[in-house]
Amino acid sequence: MKSRREFLKTMAASSALALAGGASGAVAATAVKAAARGARATSGATKPAAKGAAANHAGHAADPAEIAKQKKYTADALKVIRDYPLPAGSPMAFAFKPMKANRGRKARTS
């Protein structure tokens, strides 16, 4: 089981890969794992962007019609959510309850 920090690093790496575009299949999985490993190795330190990564992203042109369509879908979804009537005194959908951190030995899961 991955820790929350490792999960977030993997998600950030995969999001960066998706924004960079291009890679697919096994190449994408390998790149995500390598990025996650690199993020773990730096332990929070920031690295300057590589020359190739900046150059690849700068040349990407987004389709304005697709962006407009996605903005419209997002606005429509928010309108539906905001217009949904909630009766007064209805129960909360969720509540955040922090959990106590396990310090010291890790619990064995078998």
N, C-alpha and C positions, 0 to 999 in steps of 0.2 A: 504494500500500500504506500502510495506517495504522500509526502507531507503537503500541507497547503502551499508552502513556499515553492516546492518543486512543481506542483500542479500549475501555479500561477506563472512560473518561469516558462513552462512548456506551452501554456496558452499564449503568452506574450511572443514566444519564438514562432509559433505557428501563425499568429496574426501578422507578424512582420513578414513572414514568408508569403502569406496570401496577398498582402499589400504590394510586395515586390513583384508578384505575378510569376507566370512562366513555369515553375517547376510542377511536376505531377508524379503521382504514384510513389515508387520506391525512392526516387530522388528527393521528393518532398519529405518523406518520413525520415530519411537519413539526415537531411538538412535540419529538420526540427530537433532531432536527437543531438546533433552536433551543436546547435545553438543553445539547447538546454544545458549541455555539458559545459559549454563556454560560459554560460551565465552562472553555473555553480562554481566554476573555477575562479571567477573574478570576485565572488562573494560580495556583490553589491558595488564594486568599483565600476565606474563607467569607462568605456573605451571610446576612442575617437572612431568615427565611421570610416569604414574601408573605402578606398577610392572606387572600387567596382560597384559597391552597394549604392553609393550616392549617384553614380553615373547611370545605373540601371533605373532607378526610381525617377530621375529627372526627365528621362526620355519617354515616360508613360503618359499617353494622352487619354483622358477619360471621355466617354461618350456623353455629351451634355444632355441628350434626350433620355438616356438611362438614368442619369443622376436626377433629373427632374421627375421621372416616373417614380423612383425610389422615395424622393422627398414627398410626393403626393401620397404614396401608400403609407408612409410614416405619419403624415398629418391626418389621414383618414382614420388610421388605427387609434391615434391619440384622441381624436374627436369622439369615437365610439366609447373609449374608456372613460373619458371625462364626462360624457353625457349619461353614463349609466347611473340610474337613481339608486341611492343607498338610503334605506329607512333610518330614521333617527334611533340611536342606541344599538345599532347592529354590532355584532362582535367583530373584533379585529381579525384580519385575514391571517396574520402571523405575529409572533412576538419574538424578539431577539433575546436569547438567554445565554450569556457567556458561559463557557465550560471551563472548569479548572484545568490548568495545564498539568500534564504528567511530567514531573521532574524526576531526574535520576534514571533508574533502570527503565528500559522499554519493556512493555508487556509483550510476552510471546504469544503469537497467534498461530495456532496449529490446526 
